[in-house]
Amino acid sequence: MRQLFFFLILFILLVSEGVAIDLLPNILTSKSTLIVPHWIFVFLFLIVLFYDRQDTFFAIGYGVVFGLFIDVAYVGVLGVYMFVYPLTLYIMQLLKGMLQTNIYITILMTVIGITMIETLLYFIYTFIGTIDTTWSYFAIYRLLPTVLANLILFIPLYFICMDWLMKWSNERFDK
């Protein structure tokens, strides 16, 4: 039943990502600034932190499925998000084993994860010829606003989801 609940939340986040930027005031979205919502990644990262154990990979599986959904619905190039999300989640799961999971470390890990996603996307899209911007332009006008916007979502979501994800994890794995 929990898996269905995760799927439902992720599906709602998928649909919300498509309209999120349109709801922002025009002051925050100039013609040169591009904010990419990675809400699915943010929620999957919380699953990595508080639900998955070292030997379970639910978030990575969801990352493959919803990465494909993002590719089909928003991107048009199949496999990019389907590759980038699970890879980043796997690296975050490895880091989780080495670091504490307090709020400061998780904020840092979120910044690293979103930066990793955006950097991988930049190099993949540059390699296949979809974009042709310079690294400095990308870093200032896409990477920085994207990281900050997703961090604004992460902090309240951390406090909302932490307790119930840990509770569900304990119910599932501590039998």
N, C-alpha and C positions, 0 to 999 in steps of 0.2 A: 504494500500500500504506500509505503514511503517513496518507493521508486516512482510511482505514478504522480505523487505530490511533487517530487523534484522535476519530473517531466513537465508538469503543468506550470510550475513557476518559471522554468526555463523557456517554455513556449510563450508565456506572457511577456517575459523579458525580450524575447526575439521580436515579437510584434511591437513592443514599446520602443525598441532601438530604432525602428524605422521612422517613427514620428517624433522622436525626442528632440532632435535638433530644430525641427520646425516650430516647436513650442517655446524655444528660447527667445528672449528679446533680441531685437536687431542689433543692439549695442554690443552684445556678446558675440555675435556671429558676423564678422566683417567678410568682405569678399575674399580676402587673402587667408583668413583663419579657417582652419578645418578641424572640427571636433568630432572624433569618432567614438561613439558610445560602445564600450566593451562590457556591457552589463552582464552578459552571459558569462564572460570570463570571470568577472568579479564574484558572481554567485558560485561558479565552479571552484574558484579559489577558496571560498569559504567552505565548500564541501571538502576540499583537500585538507584544509586546516582542522576542521572540527568533526567531520564525519568519517572520512577515509582513515584506515589504519595504514601502517607501512606496507602491508601485503595486499591491500585492496585498491582497486583502481576505478571506482565508480565515476569519479569526476573526469577521468581521462576518457572513459567510454562515452560519457555524455558530451565531452569535448569533440570527439569524432563525429557523433550524430549531429549536434547543433552547429558544428563547424561546417558540415555539409549543408545544413539548412541555410546558414548565412551565405554560403557560396551560391546556392541556387536562388535565394530570394533577393540578395542585395548586390552580389559581386559580379557574377557572370563568368568567372573563371573557376572552374571546379577544382577543388582540392587544396586551395591556398589556406583558407581558415581551417579546413579539416586536418591539415598538417600542422599549422602553427599553434592552434589552441592546445591539442594534446601534448605536443612537444614542450610547450611552456609549462603546462600543468605538471608534466612529469618532472621537469627540472625544479619546479616549486615544491613538489612532494619530496624530492631528494633534499632540498634545502630545509624543509620542515624537520627532517630527521636530525639535522645538525644544529638548528637554531631553536631558541625558545619561541613560544607562540604568544608573547604579550603584544599589546596594541602597537607599540613602537616598532617592533620587529616586523609585525604583519603589515604595517603601513609601508615600511621600507621594501618588504617583499612584493607588495602590490605595485609599487612604483617600478621595481625591477621587472616584474612580470609584464606590465603594460608596455614598458619601454622595450622589452624583448620582443613582444608581439609586433609593435609598430616598426621596430627596426627590421625584423625579419620580413614583414610585409613590404617595407620600403625596398629592401634588396631584391625580393622576389619580383615585385612589380617593375623595378628598374631593369632587372635581367630579362624579363619577357617583353619589355618595351611598352608597358601600360602607362607609366609615368616617366617624366624626364625632368625632375626638379633636382636642384643641388641639395647636398646634405644639410647645409646650413639653413636653407629656406625650409626644408622639411622639419628640421629640429625646432626652429622658432615658431613656425606657423601651423604645424600639425602635431608634432610630438609633445611639446610642452602643454598646449591647451588640452590635448587628449588626456594626458596623464593627470592634470589638475582636475578636469571635469569628472573623470572616473574615480579619482580619489575622494571627491566630494560625495559621490554615491557610496563608496566603500565604507566610510567611517560610520554613518548611521546604520548601514546594513550589517556591519560587524556586530554592533551591540544588539540589534534586533535578532539576528540569526544564531549567534554564538551558543546561547543556552539550549535552544531546541535542537540544533544540530548535534551538540554533544550528548544530549539526552537520547536522541534517536540512535546515535552511534552506540551508546552504551546498551540500549535495549537490543540492538541487532547483534552486536559482537560479544557482549559479556553474558552469554547464556550458560 
